[in-house]
Amino acid sequence: MKFVSIVAENANAALAQIHAELGPEAVVVSVRKLPASGISRLWKHTGSIEVVAGIPEKEPRRHSVPPGEDAYVPFGDKIEMEPPAAPHARRWKSLTWLESLGLLSAFADELERRLNATHGEEPPLMPVDEWTAVRQTLAKYWRPAHRPLAGSGRPHVLVGPAGSGKTTALCKWMTAAVLREEQKVHVWRLDGETANVAELLSLHGEMIGVPVERFWNPPMDAADLLFVDLPGVEPGNTQAMKALHDQIAALPEPRVHLVLNAAYETSILFEQFQSFAPFAPESVIFTHLDEERRRVKLWNFVLGTNCTVSFLGGGQKIPGDFLRAESALLFPNEKRR
């Protein structure tokens, strides 16, 4: 890992320098307040801050982007892809198209049975009418996530594998809550089986006026939203998973959210989901959608699990792309059909 030490007047300036020198993938390793020097000591108790940040080594990508496709797709843009050749033809051509964009065949079969039962085995003659019927049928499976009640006192705990983007998602969520919804937020950055080195969370909390504590203790003042950040855990690490389970169980009525990297292949995502199922997550937050053009594949989780999808995030910028999930965001652009 390449490390860089930056001295800045405040957290905002430090973050700007980090992103300028190291890029959005930079990880903050430590933050230290420097004593005021010279004549400034007369009116300043502390001086600048020193931030050490680094760029983690790239891990082998476990996913791929279609050749020739630009990987970054902001939520405001529409996805336009020519579907590849379908594995087998269906009467409902829209289902064949969805399969080519990542929908599993088993779920396409279930949708076909539902469509045949509702509309008959012969699809509408007009493609737009057929696609409308398919969209409406899919939308019936959508389960909206519950909006958190302000001041409930129940902490939101984000769990997931290392590298899934939990801390970035938490920073985006709390930034939207503070700046857009004017809510009072309190955050705990706790160690788990391993140390929680997410200094970016503490730095960002300082920048927007959110207290970030390193040890759990019930807040003295009422807050609208409580968040707990924990280190990522590899599903195969039985000891770490048990320690995480015990740690969450000790919190007061935690609301668990599973954070998954949407750019991974569907089979890997389902394996990760099953590994974290014992934590009873009330929702899934999908991140890294700037690296995945096939949003259709997320319908596999809507159709194949009882969990709701609460947020969709893309990119490392804060607040950046971080939207409450809704069915319309998972549909492809029908203009190219």
ROTOR-620529 format. One record per residue (C-alpha): x, y, z; residue in three letters. Coordinates in steps of 0.001 Angstrom, whole numbers, plus 500000, padded with zeros to 6 digits. Layout:
BEGIN
XYZALA...
# end
This chain:
BEGIN
500000500000500000MET501286503465499101LYS501007505920501999PHE500828509711501844VAL500866512148504772SER498766515292504333ILE498593518330506595VAL495523520515506175ALA493623523197508063GLU490473521104508466ASN488864517775507566ALA487209519151504423ASN490513520366502999ALA492197517079503946ALA489599514998502105LEU489928517180499015ALA493718516711498971GLN493414512961499526ILE491032512537496604HIS493202514801494417ALA496447512924495137GLU495294509352495637LEU491886509158493983GLY488494507999495306PRO489800504558496400GLU492078506072499052ALA491757504707502591VAL492365506987505586VAL494714505186507994VAL495058507751510774SER494054511288511763VAL496028513390514260ARG495374516920515466LYS498517519037515529LEU499142521633518241PRO498878525270517252ALA502222526942516659SER503520530474516747GLY501291533416517528ILE498195531434516487SER498339529715519880ARG496772532851521366LEU493406532182519711TRP493580528549518598LYS493666525566520950HIS494629523193518147THR496343523689514843GLY496068521774511593SER495322518075511237ILE497648515426509847GLU496026512673507808VAL497807509531506621VAL496080507800503710ALA496955505018501322GLY495765503101498286ILE495052499397498907PRO496475496847496551GLU494108495790493841LYS492496492405494377GLU491719490197491393PRO488379491200489972ARG485717488556490485ARG483430490059487914HIS483666491366484381SER482281494247482346VAL481036493528478824PRO483823494253476289PRO483696497742474891GLY481279498995477529GLU482024501991479724ASP481855500664483286ALA480515503826484915TYR476765504292484632VAL475320507037486868PRO471801506451488120PHE470608509413486093GLY471665507764482819ASP469865504983481042LYS471534501669480280ILE471508500819476606GLU472871497385475750MET472403495100472819GLU471376491768474359PRO473572488804473388PRO472136485715471791ALA469621484078474103ALA470247480536475370PRO466792479500474189HIS463817481256472698ALA460641482007474635ARG457271483120473427ARG457612486086475739TRP460613487682474070LYS460944490201476887SER461853487337479236LEU464533486155476814THR465922489673476847TRP465902489846480653LEU467710486497480823GLU470439487865478575SER470865490757481026LEU471308488550484100GLY467914487184485196LEU468277483512486165LEU466344481005484056SER464477479594487066ALA462979483009487802PHE462266483624484123ALA460331480325484116ASP458308481460487153GLU457529484799485512LEU456491483008482331GLU454063480818484277ARG452597483878485992ARG452275485743482678LEU450619482776480960ASN448146482428483826ALA447280486126483727THR447479487026480034HIS447322483694478231GLY450094481730476552GLU450182484033473533GLU451908487346474367PRO450460490642473092PRO451272491331469468LEU452777494751470140MET456213494626471834PRO455392497636473979VAL452279495887475317ASP454252492723476053GLU456960494635477903TRP454345496537479888THR452805493252481016ALA456221491887482029VAL457107495049483962ARG453797495048485799GLN454198491376486716THR457737491909487999LEU456690494975489989ALA454181492872491944LYS457121491004493497TYR458760494212494733TRP458784494718498501ARG459441498330499530PRO461889498694502396ALA460588500177505633HIS461734503722506231ARG463489504029509591PRO461502505766512307LEU463362508769513678ALA464241508537517339GLY463440504839517761SER466705504246519609GLY467410501147517510ARG470864501258515888PRO471299500453512208HIS474145497941511873VAL475787497429508489LEU477382494012507978VAL478953492303505005GLY482150490891503508PRO485319492944503463ALA485388495230500435GLY481623495406500041SER481597499157500694GLY479886499243504099LYS481669502312505430THR481165504286502220THR477468503359502225ALA477175504462505855LEU478886507786505058CYS476495508378502170LYS473443507440504234TRP474340509647507191MET475321512559504909THR471928512473503220ALA470213512249506619ALA472133515228508025VAL472294517567505051LEU469125516732503161ARG466732515604505892GLU468254517676508733GLU468300514711511105GLN470489514266514158LYS472828511299513696VAL475131509410516066HIS477703506831514897VAL479817504146516588TRP482910502814514807ARG483549499570516667LEU486292496990516446ASP485317493394515829GLY487444490271515504GLU489826492665513722THR490436496371514238ALA488141498836512496ASN490566501004510504VAL487892503085508769ALA489353506464509734GLU487464507952506788LEU484256507529508784LEU485614509517511742SER487034512167509446LEU483807512518507510HIS481769512603510721GLY483909515479511981GLU483393517315508701MET479573517228508884ILE479284517509512662GLY478363513904513491VAL479913512347516628PRO481718509071515884VAL482603507058518980GLU485024504142519200ARG483291502282522045PHE479612501432522405TRP477652503341524990ASN474023504464524805PRO473786508078523593PRO473102510680526272MET471089512867523885ASP468270511628521679ALA469207511163518011ALA467075510525514951ASP469381507845513539LEU471970505617515174LEU474573503791513083PHE477119501117513985VAL480071500455511685ASP481870497104512030LEU484803495563510146PRO483983493346507197GLY483962489606507810VAL484783486877505324GLU481913484344505236PRO484322481413505530GLY485820482674508801ASN483656480779511304THR485263482331514381GLN484891485885513088ALA481269485261512052MET480430483952515543LYS482135486934517170ALA480155489265514911LEU476908487486515834HIS477632487849519564ASP478581491508519148GLN475364492366517303ILE473269490416519816ALA474618492647522586ALA473215495793520923LEU469701497060521787PRO467278495764519124GLU469661496272516205PRO468363496727512671ARG470793494759510508VAL471472495660506875HIS473576493431504630LEU475870495309502234VAL476878493460499059LEU479044494420496098ASN476674494297493106ALA479587493896490694ALA480199490327491859TYR478653487451489954GLU475175486381491038THR476356482996492338SER478887484683494645ILE476288487192495861LEU473851484409496734PHE476605482554498628GLU477367485703500622GLN473677486303501267PHE473240482771502618GLN476312483140504839SER474909486295506489PHE471285485043506618ALA471655483962510302PRO472014487652511187PHE468417488160509952ALA469118491284507859PRO465995493325507261GLU467345494680503971SER470155494442501454VAL472157497473500326ILE473833496986496940PHE476975498995496230THR479447499365493331HIS476688499744490763LEU479048502070488873ASP480958498874488006GLU477932496768487031GLU475745497523484022ARG473440494524484509ARG471100495870487164ARG468521493327486025VAL470421490615487898LYS469379492211491208LEU465834491007490474TRP467175487551491345ASN467324488684494990PHE463854490184494868VAL462438486954493426LEU464643484480495293GLY464796485828498863THR462475487274501483ASN464750490264502017CYS464018493743500725THR466467495962498860VAL466740499296500659SER469475501309498916PHE471471501278495682LEU474887502906495700GLY477541503603493116GLY481008505129493253GLY483244506246496107GLN482244509912496143LYS480240511116499132ILE477339511676498985PRO477461510527495342GLY474999508001493953ASP472979506573496839PHE469283506158496215LEU466422504474497999ARG465771501344495982ALA462672501123493839GLU461696498695491108SER462091501239488298ALA465845501492488981LEU466332497787488208LEU464673497805484792PHE466803498101481650PRO466209500758479054ASN463393499491476849GLU464251501882474014LYS466709499432472470ARG464437496397472540ARG
# end
